[in-house]
Structures are given as structure tokens and as C-alpha cells.
Amino acid sequence: MPSPHILVTDDDPEIGRLLGKYLEGQGFRCTLATDRKSCEARLADAKIDLLVLDVMLPDGSGLDICRDLKERRPRLPVILLTALKEDVDRIIGLELGADDYLGKPFNPRELVARIRAVLRRTALKVENASSGNDGIVYGFEGFSADPGRRTVTRADGEEIPLTGAEFDLLVIFLERPNRVLSRDLLMDNLHGRSVEPYDRAIDVTMSRLRRKLDDGGRFKLFRTVRNGGYQFAAPVEKWSGDQP
């Protein structure tokens, strides 16, 4: 099996070269891009397994690339590189569906750890899709969630477009209904790491998920537990995929 192919897009050629060399030393294949145009060309020309994307590019914003990419290829993992103090960029990136982010400057070892964590989750998604996740489907409040197909549909059959992180977060709750789940537990299951100070990754993903499931303000599905975390409060049914 070929090594994972990582596309690193950073406007500083020297940083890109050093990152590329380090990633290749860690067993990855690496392609470099320095702007939006070359990034999109590499994405079109090669099979990329994960995109490391700087927010600041000379011919456009990495956030715009992330948004467009998640609309066209929602399952391609994206890790954003942001200025250390730019919390707004991080939050917007998560809103757009980025899988993780890392503030500059950073230790390349941490980037490799984040890449491996995201790729592990991606591989697990593919494995579950291939196996059908034992054919289990979850039902709740008129919705059905199929982990094998990675789809969520309404009672009328309309599919709800969730990003990978949103779907994974929903399944974490569906597997643990009525339990109060801490942000640390959710972060560990979703991103493979602990919550950092002022880290809003879970809160932003929760907000997106609630909005897409029409949970706006009523908290019929999810409850926010002060100093506790979040709870999936709706009844959950479970059945085999070949049963209604």
C-alpha cells in the first residue's frame, strides 16, 4: 500500500521545503504548493490523501479553498495552519469543515501527530463504509443515520449534508444516548487530543451540527450541561440496515 500523499500549501517556499522534507522522513509522500492556483492544480492532478493548508496565501485565502473544497470533496481531510493569535480564522475554518488546525509557529512533530490522527479517523471511516458498520442504522426524531454509508436523512428521504467531523460527532452521541459527554471526551474521540485552553473546536462543530439538524434554540436533540459538556437527549433506536 502506498504511503499517504500529503499536499502542503504554504506561501513560504522555505517552510514548505522543510516541512516536505520532514514529512517524507516520517514516511509520507509530499507535494508542495505556494499559492491557491498551484494548490488547486495539484489537487486536480494527483490523488491527495490530506491537505495541509496555510490560511494566508498570496492569491487568496486558504479559508476560501477550504470552503470550496468541502463543497466538492467533503471527505478530503484538511488541516489549517493559522497565525497563533488568529482565533477568528480558526473558528471560521472549523465552521467551513476543516478537520483540525494548528497555530504558527509549531513543532513539525505536532503536525505529524495531527496528520496521523486525522488519517486514522479517515481510514476508520473507509473501513466502516466497506463493512457497513455491521449494518446498524440509528433512528432519532424522524432522522436516520447510517454509519456504513455515512449519511443522515430526514423521514422524507432528504439527505442532510454533514461534514466528516459533524457526522463523526453525531455518531459519538448516538452510541451514548442520554450520557453527559465532556468536551475532553468529545475532543479525544473526534480529534485524538485533549482540549486546549480557549479551544472551541467542539463548540463550533456542535453549533454546526445543531443548525443542520434544525435544533436551533430548542435543544430538542442536544442539551448543554453547564460545567459538564453535552448530552444527546432524544430517544435513539437502533436497527439493522435491511429493516425499517
C-alpha positions as CSV (number, residue, x, y, z in Angstrom):
1,M,0.0,0.0,0.0
2,P,1.5,3.4,-1.0
3,S,2.3,5.9,1.7
4,P,-0.3,8.7,2.4
5,H,0.1,11.6,0.0
6,I,0.1,14.9,1.7
7,L,-0.2,18.3,-0.1
8,V,1.4,21.1,1.9
9,T,0.3,24.6,0.7
10,D,2.3,27.4,2.3
11,D,3.3,30.7,0.7
12,D,6.8,30.5,2.2
13,P,8.8,28.1,-0.1
14,E,11.5,27.5,2.5
15,I,8.9,26.5,5.2
16,G,7.2,24.3,2.6
17,R,10.5,22.7,1.6
18,L,11.5,22.0,5.3
19,L,8.0,20.6,6.1
20,G,8.1,18.4,2.9
21,K,11.5,17.0,3.8
22,Y,10.4,16.3,7.4
23,L,7.1,14.6,6.3
24,E,9.0,12.4,3.8
25,G,11.4,11.5,6.6
26,Q,8.3,10.3,8.6
27,G,7.2,8.0,5.8
28,F,4.8,10.3,3.9
29,R,4.8,11.3,0.2
30,C,4.7,15.0,0.0
31,T,3.8,17.5,-2.7
32,L,4.2,21.3,-2.2
33,A,2.3,24.3,-3.4
34,T,2.8,28.0,-2.6
35,D,-0.5,29.6,-3.6
36,R,-4.1,28.9,-4.4
37,K,-3.6,28.4,-8.1
38,S,-0.8,25.7,-7.6
39,C,-2.8,24.1,-4.7
40,E,-5.8,23.6,-6.9
41,A,-3.7,22.3,-9.8
42,R,-2.1,19.7,-7.5
43,L,-5.5,18.7,-6.2
44,A,-6.7,18.2,-9.7
45,D,-3.6,16.3,-11.0
46,A,-2.9,13.9,-8.1
47,K,-4.6,11.7,-5.6
48,I,-4.2,13.6,-2.3
49,D,-5.0,12.0,1.0
50,L,-4.7,15.1,3.2
51,L,-4.2,18.8,2.6
52,V,-2.1,20.9,5.0
53,L,-3.3,24.5,4.2
54,D,-2.0,27.9,5.3
55,V,-4.8,30.4,5.8
56,M,-2.7,33.3,4.3
57,L,-1.8,32.9,0.6
58,P,-0.7,35.5,-1.9
59,D,-3.6,34.9,-4.3
60,G,-6.4,34.2,-2.0
61,S,-7.5,32.9,1.4
62,G,-6.9,29.3,2.5
63,L,-10.4,29.6,4.1
64,D,-11.9,30.1,0.6
65,I,-10.1,27.0,-0.6
66,C,-11.3,25.0,2.4
67,R,-14.9,26.1,1.8
68,D,-14.9,25.3,-1.9
69,L,-13.1,22.0,-1.3
70,K,-15.6,20.9,1.3
71,E,-18.4,21.5,-1.0
72,R,-16.8,19.5,-3.8
73,R,-14.8,16.9,-1.9
74,P,-16.2,16.9,1.7
75,R,-14.3,13.7,2.6
76,L,-10.8,15.1,1.8
77,P,-9.2,15.9,5.2
78,V,-7.9,19.5,5.7
79,I,-5.6,20.7,8.4
80,L,-5.4,24.5,8.6
81,L,-2.2,26.4,9.5
82,T,-3.2,29.7,11.2
83,A,-1.4,32.6,12.8
84,L,-1.1,31.7,16.5
85,K,-3.3,34.6,17.7
86,E,-5.9,34.5,14.9
87,D,-8.7,32.7,16.7
88,V,-11.2,34.1,14.2
89,D,-9.5,32.2,11.4
90,R,-9.6,29.0,13.4
91,I,-13.3,29.3,14.2
92,I,-14.2,30.2,10.6
93,G,-12.1,27.3,9.4
94,L,-14.0,24.9,11.7
95,E,-17.3,26.4,10.5
96,L,-16.2,25.6,7.0
97,G,-15.5,22.0,7.8
98,A,-11.7,21.9,8.5
99,D,-10.7,18.7,10.2
100,D,-8.2,20.3,12.5
101,Y,-6.0,23.3,12.8
102,L,-2.5,24.2,14.1
103,G,-1.2,27.7,15.1
104,K,2.0,29.0,13.8
105,P,4.8,28.7,14.8
106,F,4.5,24.9,15.5
107,N,6.7,21.9,16.1
108,P,6.7,19.7,13.0
109,R,6.3,16.7,15.3
110,E,2.9,18.1,16.4
111,L,1.9,18.5,12.8
112,V,2.8,14.9,12.1
113,A,0.8,13.8,15.1
114,R,-2.2,15.7,13.9
115,I,-1.9,14.3,10.4
116,R,-1.7,10.7,11.7
117,A,-4.7,11.2,13.9
118,V,-6.8,12.6,11.1
119,L,-5.7,9.8,8.7
120,R,-6.5,7.2,11.3
121,R,-10.0,8.6,11.5
122,T,-10.3,8.7,7.8
123,A,-9.1,5.1,7.4
124,L,-11.7,4.0,10.0
125,K,-14.4,5.8,8.1
126,V,-13.4,3.9,4.9
127,E,-13.3,0.6,6.9
128,N,-16.7,1.2,8.4
129,A,-18.1,2.1,5.0
130,S,-16.7,-1.1,3.4
131,S,-18.1,-3.3,6.2
132,G,-21.3,-1.4,6.5
133,N,-20.6,-1.0,10.2
134,D,-22.4,-4.3,10.8
135,G,-25.5,-2.8,9.0
136,I,-26.5,-0.8,12.0
137,V,-28.7,2.3,11.4
138,Y,-29.7,4.8,14.1
139,G,-33.1,6.5,14.2
140,F,-34.0,9.6,16.2
141,E,-36.7,12.2,16.0
142,G,-37.6,11.4,12.4
143,F,-33.9,11.2,11.3
144,S,-31.9,8.1,10.3
145,A,-28.1,7.9,10.5
146,D,-26.3,5.2,8.6
147,P,-22.6,4.9,9.7
148,G,-21.9,2.5,6.9
149,R,-23.0,4.9,4.2
150,R,-22.1,7.9,6.3
151,T,-25.5,9.5,5.6
152,V,-28.2,11.3,7.6
153,T,-31.6,11.5,6.1
154,R,-35.0,13.0,7.2
155,A,-38.2,11.0,7.2
156,D,-39.0,12.2,3.7
157,G,-35.7,10.9,2.4
158,E,-33.9,14.2,2.1
159,E,-30.2,13.8,2.9
160,I,-28.6,16.3,5.2
161,P,-25.1,17.3,4.1
162,L,-22.8,16.9,7.1
163,T,-19.0,17.2,7.0
164,G,-16.9,14.3,8.2
165,A,-16.4,15.9,11.7
166,E,-20.1,16.7,12.1
167,F,-21.1,13.1,11.2
168,D,-18.5,11.6,13.5
169,L,-19.6,13.8,16.4
170,L,-23.2,12.8,15.8
171,V,-22.3,9.1,15.9
172,I,-20.4,9.6,19.2
173,F,-23.6,10.9,20.7
174,L,-25.9,8.2,19.1
175,E,-23.6,5.5,20.6
176,R,-24.0,7.1,24.0
177,P,-27.6,8.5,24.3
178,N,-28.6,10.3,27.5
179,R,-25.0,10.4,28.7
180,V,-23.4,13.7,29.5
181,L,-20.2,13.8,27.4
182,S,-17.4,16.1,28.4
183,R,-15.6,18.3,25.9
184,D,-12.4,16.4,26.7
185,L,-14.0,13.1,25.8
186,L,-15.5,14.5,22.6
187,M,-12.3,16.1,21.6
188,D,-10.3,12.9,22.2
189,N,-12.8,10.9,20.1
190,L,-13.1,13.4,17.4
191,H,-9.6,14.9,17.1
192,G,-7.4,12.4,19.1
193,R,-6.2,15.1,21.5
194,S,-7.2,16.9,24.7
195,V,-9.0,20.3,24.8
196,E,-6.5,23.1,24.9
197,P,-7.2,26.4,26.7
198,Y,-9.7,28.5,24.7
199,D,-10.1,25.7,22.2
200,R,-13.5,26.0,20.6
201,A,-13.3,23.2,18.1
202,I,-16.0,21.1,19.8
203,D,-18.3,24.0,20.5
204,V,-18.1,25.2,16.8
205,T,-18.8,21.7,15.5
206,M,-21.7,21.3,17.9
207,S,-23.2,24.6,16.7
208,R,-23.0,23.5,13.1
209,L,-24.5,20.1,13.8
210,R,-27.4,21.6,15.8
211,R,-28.1,24.1,13.0
212,K,-28.1,21.4,10.3
213,L,-30.4,19.2,12.3
214,D,-32.9,22.1,12.9
215,D,-32.1,22.0,16.6
216,G,-31.9,25.8,16.7
217,G,-32.6,27.2,20.2
218,R,-35.0,24.4,21.2
219,F,-32.3,21.9,22.2
220,K,-34.7,19.1,21.5
221,L,-31.8,16.8,20.5
222,F,-28.9,18.2,22.4
223,R,-28.6,19.6,25.9
224,T,-25.7,21.8,27.0
225,V,-24.8,20.8,30.6
226,R,-23.1,23.6,32.5
227,N,-19.6,22.5,33.6
228,G,-20.4,19.1,32.2
229,G,-20.4,19.0,28.5
230,Y,-23.2,18.0,26.1
231,Q,-26.0,15.4,26.2
232,F,-28.0,13.8,23.4
233,A,-31.5,13.9,25.0
234,A,-33.7,12.5,22.2
235,P,-34.6,8.8,22.2
236,V,-32.4,6.7,19.9
237,E,-33.5,3.5,18.1
238,K,-31.1,1.0,16.5
239,W,-31.9,-1.5,13.8
240,S,-30.3,-3.5,11.0
241,G,-29.8,-1.7,7.7
242,D,-32.2,-4.0,5.9
243,Q,-35.1,-3.2,8.4
244,P,-37.2,0.0,8.5
